[in-house]
Amino acid sequence: MIGILVLKCNQKSDAFDMPITDPMPAPSMPDPTEPCPVARAADVIGDRWSLLIVRDVFDGLHRFGDFQRSLGVARNILSDRLRKLVQAGILQTRAASDGSAYQEYVLTTQGVSLFPVVVALRQWGERHLFARGERHSVLIDTQTGRPIPAMAPRASDGSPLPAARTAVRKV
């Protein structure tokens, strides 16, 4: 779904033009001259570590050390991404809930609204990146214990909306 939208926007983000050997910087704010919403979103959360940090917060992690253990990312990169996610308004810091001297990272309202994005990427990965029978994690509804239904775009009348029936209009 995201790949289709990127192609329809027909825009290129400078972040993807960098040599692969260089670590990709994570902009804290999108390019204000970029007309494509997908490209602007990619400027903020499009690097590997930022998305995985957001995923981990949804999974209940909140502290620097927990992120580092989960992701295996270098401390300087993790610090940079956390700072930029806070600057972008996706995360905010708060005093540790257990009263310790640590600080915790929690999702803002803007960050919580990324849940469907994380779910869509997860479901795409489940469908396309694992061999039949290969073990992987599955997102479940905690009330039913069952995997959540596949996400799919819907038309205004509730019917399935295929990509061929969509177009990008500049407003």
Sequence and secondary structure as in RCSB ss.txt:
>XXXX:A:sequence
MIGILVLKCNQKSDAFDMPITDPMPAPSMPDPTEPCPVARAADVIGDRWSLLIVRDVFDGLHRFGDFQRSLGVAR
NILSDRLRKLVQAGILQTRAASDGSAYQEYVLTTQGVSLFPVVVALRQWGERHLFARGERHSVLIDTQTGRPIPA
MAPRASDGSPLPAARTAVRKV
>XXXX:A:secstr
 HHHHHHHHT   GGGGS TTS     SS  TT   HHHHHHHHH SHHHHHHHHHHHTT  SHHHHHHHH   H
HHHHHHHHHHHHTTSEEEEE TTSSS EEEEE HHHHTTHHHHHHHHHHHHHHSS TT      B TTT SB   
   B TTSSB  GGG      
